[in-house]
Amino acid sequence: MKASLAACILFACALSLTGCASQPVPPGTQAPLAALEQGVVPGRTTKAELLAAFGPTRSVRFDSGYEAWVYQSPAGGGRYAEFVILLDPSGVVSKTRSRAPSLP
């Protein structure tokens, strides 16, 4: 139960950090939202599979070993949807969350 709560807190922190980015989108961070939603399966998809399918992206690594990765999906009109992935210390996707399109 405590590990689950800690993971949720880390996930919330990672989501709040994604809104602070004011730099241009670095290469490799854009991927179609449908591909992300279909290709990333919590409890099964690994870090290596993410890198192979979607490439490297912005990430935050926590002392606990968890990592939060953020991919952006073009939504037209200069807007982007965000897809956030929480990886557990073993490198397996723990949770995902998508955010509606917004301006970069």
C-alpha positions as CSV (number, residue, x, y, z in Angstrom):
1,M,0.0,0.0,0.0
2,K,2.8,2.4,0.9
3,A,4.7,1.7,-2.3
4,S,1.5,2.4,-4.3
5,L,1.0,5.7,-2.6
6,A,4.6,6.7,-3.2
7,A,4.3,5.8,-6.8
8,C,1.1,8.0,-7.1
9,I,2.9,10.9,-5.4
10,L,5.9,10.5,-7.8
11,F,3.5,10.4,-10.8
12,A,1.7,13.6,-9.6
13,C,5.1,15.3,-9.2
14,A,6.2,14.3,-12.7
15,L,2.9,15.6,-14.2
16,S,3.4,19.0,-12.5
17,L,6.9,19.2,-13.8
18,T,5.8,18.7,-17.4
19,G,3.9,22.0,-17.3
20,C,7.0,23.9,-16.4
21,A,8.9,23.2,-19.6
22,S,9.5,26.3,-21.6
23,Q,12.2,25.0,-24.0
24,P,11.4,23.9,-27.5
25,V,10.5,20.2,-28.0
26,P,13.8,18.2,-28.1
27,P,14.1,15.6,-30.9
28,G,12.6,12.2,-30.3
29,T,9.8,13.4,-28.0
30,Q,7.0,13.4,-30.5
31,A,4.9,10.3,-31.2
32,P,1.3,9.8,-32.3
33,L,-1.0,9.6,-29.3
34,A,-2.9,6.5,-30.7
35,A,0.4,4.6,-31.0
36,L,1.4,5.5,-27.5
37,E,-2.0,4.5,-26.0
38,Q,-2.0,1.2,-27.9
39,G,1.7,0.4,-27.6
40,V,2.4,1.2,-23.9
41,V,0.9,-1.4,-21.5
42,P,1.3,-0.9,-17.7
43,G,2.9,-3.9,-16.1
44,R,4.3,-5.2,-19.4
45,T,6.0,-2.6,-21.6
46,T,9.7,-2.1,-20.8
47,K,12.1,0.9,-21.0
48,A,13.9,-0.8,-23.8
49,E,10.7,-1.3,-25.8
50,L,9.8,2.3,-25.3
51,L,13.2,3.4,-26.6
52,A,12.9,1.1,-29.6
53,A,9.4,2.1,-30.5
54,F,9.3,5.9,-29.7
55,G,12.9,7.0,-29.1
56,P,14.4,8.9,-26.2
57,T,12.4,11.8,-24.6
58,R,12.3,14.2,-21.7
59,S,12.5,12.4,-18.4
60,V,12.8,12.8,-14.7
61,R,14.6,10.2,-12.6
62,F,13.8,10.0,-8.9
63,D,16.1,8.8,-6.1
64,S,13.7,5.9,-5.5
65,G,14.6,4.6,-9.0
66,Y,11.3,5.6,-10.6
67,E,11.4,7.6,-13.8
68,A,8.7,9.7,-15.5
69,W,8.9,10.1,-19.3
70,V,6.9,12.6,-21.3
71,Y,6.0,12.3,-25.0
72,Q,4.1,14.9,-27.0
73,S,1.7,14.2,-29.8
74,P,0.9,16.9,-32.4
75,A,-2.8,17.9,-32.2
76,G,-2.8,20.6,-34.9
77,G,-2.8,24.4,-34.6
78,G,0.5,24.3,-32.7
79,R,-1.0,22.3,-29.9
80,Y,0.3,19.1,-28.4
81,A,-1.2,16.4,-26.2
82,E,1.1,14.9,-23.6
83,F,1.5,11.2,-22.7
84,V,3.3,10.7,-19.4
85,I,4.8,7.3,-18.5
86,L,5.9,6.2,-15.0
87,L,8.6,3.5,-15.1
88,D,9.2,1.5,-11.9
89,P,12.8,0.8,-10.7
90,S,13.0,-2.4,-12.7
91,G,12.3,-0.5,-16.0
92,V,8.7,-1.6,-16.5
93,V,5.8,0.8,-17.1
94,S,3.9,1.3,-13.9
95,K,1.3,3.9,-15.0
96,T,0.4,6.1,-17.9
97,R,-1.6,9.3,-18.2
98,S,-2.5,11.5,-21.1
99,R,-3.2,15.2,-21.0
100,A,-5.5,17.1,-23.5
101,P,-3.8,19.2,-26.2
102,S,-2.3,22.5,-25.1
103,L,0.0,25.1,-26.6
104,P,3.7,24.4,-26.2
